[in-house]
Amino acid sequence: MTVTDIILLLIVIAYSGYYLFDGLIQPFLGGKTVLTVRLRRRNYADQLIFAGIVVIIFINNRVHGGGGLTDLFLLLLTMVLLYGVIFYAPKARFKEKGFYYGLSYNAYAGIKKMKLSKDGVLVIECEKRRVLLFVRQEEDLEKILKMFVAHE
């Protein structure tokens, strides 16, 4: 196993771990999920380009007689990336005492202020960082705002 194989394996494990954590583990963390909102995808074209580059690297590796394990890891990485591009949609999960967005948890008590931009982006200023929620539909935005009002 070469250094390249190890790096590819770590990348595949990281991507797969994130998707498994977000889809299977996070709904059960922090208590009952009160509201789950699917958000708009960002950087969709960039994700497609990255998956295409990995496919090109896979083809190049096959043509030039690369190792079988490297081919397998490149194929796995391509499949994981295509899953992320085609099927995965980011979500914000609102719990009783806070909300999850990505890998971070933000307590309702730690919210300093909220703003709404013209294009439907909810900006939440928390203690540690600023969270941008790119809402798909206005109805979801209304549900989120009702959730925040209920927990003030």
N, C-alpha and C positions, 0 to 999 in steps of 0.2 A: 504494500500500500504506500503510495507516494504522498508527498506533502499536498499535491493538488487534490488527490482523492480525499485526504483528511479534511481539507478546507471545503470541498464540495459537500462532503457528508455533514459537516457542521452547519453549513448553510441550509441544507435540506432539513436537518433536524430543527434548526431555529424557526424556519418558516412553518413547518408542520406543527411544531410545538405551539406557536402562536395561534394558528388556526384551530387547533384542538382546545387550547385554553379558552379562546374567545367563544367557541361554539359549545363546548361541553362543560367546562369547569366554572367559568365566570357567572353563568346564570344562577349557580347555587352559592356563590360567595356573598357574604354580607347580608344574609337574610333573604326575605321574599322579594322577588322582582315585582315592583308595582307597575312599571311601564318600560317597554322596550321600543325604541324608535330606530328604524333603519335610516341611515344618513346617505347623502349623496357621495358617490365615489369621486375621489380627486385623483389627478395624475393618471387617468385611464390610458391615455396614449403612451405615456412613459412606461407603464407596466407592460403594455403590449410590445413596445420596442425592446424592453429588457428580455421578455420571453422569446422574442424573435432572435435576439442576439445569442441567447443560450442555445436555441435550435441550430443556428448557424455554426456555433462552436461544436455542437454535437456532430453535425454533418462533416465539418472539417476534421474532427478527430477520427471519424469513421473512415474518411477517404485516405487520410495519411497513416492509417494503421495504429491508432492509439490503443491503449489498454482497454480490456473488457470492463474492468471495474470503473474506470473513468467514464466510459460510455453509459454504464448503468446509473452512475450518480448524476450525470448530465441529463439523462432521460427522466430520472426521478425529480430533479430540479425543474425541468420543463413542465412536468405534470403538476407539480405543486404551484408553480407560477401561473399556469393556465387556470388552475382551480381558483387562485386568488383573483385573476382577471375576470373570469366568466361567472363564477358562482358566489364568491364572497362579497358581502356588502358590509361596510362598517356599521356598528350599532352603538347606541348609547343606552345603557341599562340603568334605570332609576330604581333605587332601593328605598327603604324606609328612612335611612339616615344619611344617604349620599348617593352618588351616581358613579358608574364606571364608564369611562370612555377610553378606548384603546387598552393599554395596560395599567392605567392610573385610576385610582379611586379618589374622589373629591367629596368631602363631607359638606352637607348643606350649610353647616355653621361656618365653614371656611370660605364661603362665597362673599367677596367684598362688594362687587357690583356686576350688573348685567347690562348689555347693550344689544340692540337689534339693528343690523345693517339693512340697507335698502334691498339687497339681493337675497334676503332670508337667512343670513348667517347670524346665529345667536352667539355672542361673545360673552363668555363668563370669566370674570376676573376672580381667581382663587388665590389662596395664600401663597402657593408655590409657583403657579404658572397661569397663563391665560389659555382657556379652552375655547376652540372654535367648533361649533356644531353646525355643519352644513345640512340643514333640514331639507328633505325631499319635497314635502307638501306643507301647505300652511296649516292644515288640520293637525299635523304632528307638532308644529310650533305652538299651537294653542294648547295641546295636551301637555307639552313641556311646561309652558307658563303656568297652567293650572296646578301642575305638580309642585312648582316652586312656591306658588302662593300658598298652597296647602301646608308646606313645610316651613313657613316663616315663623 
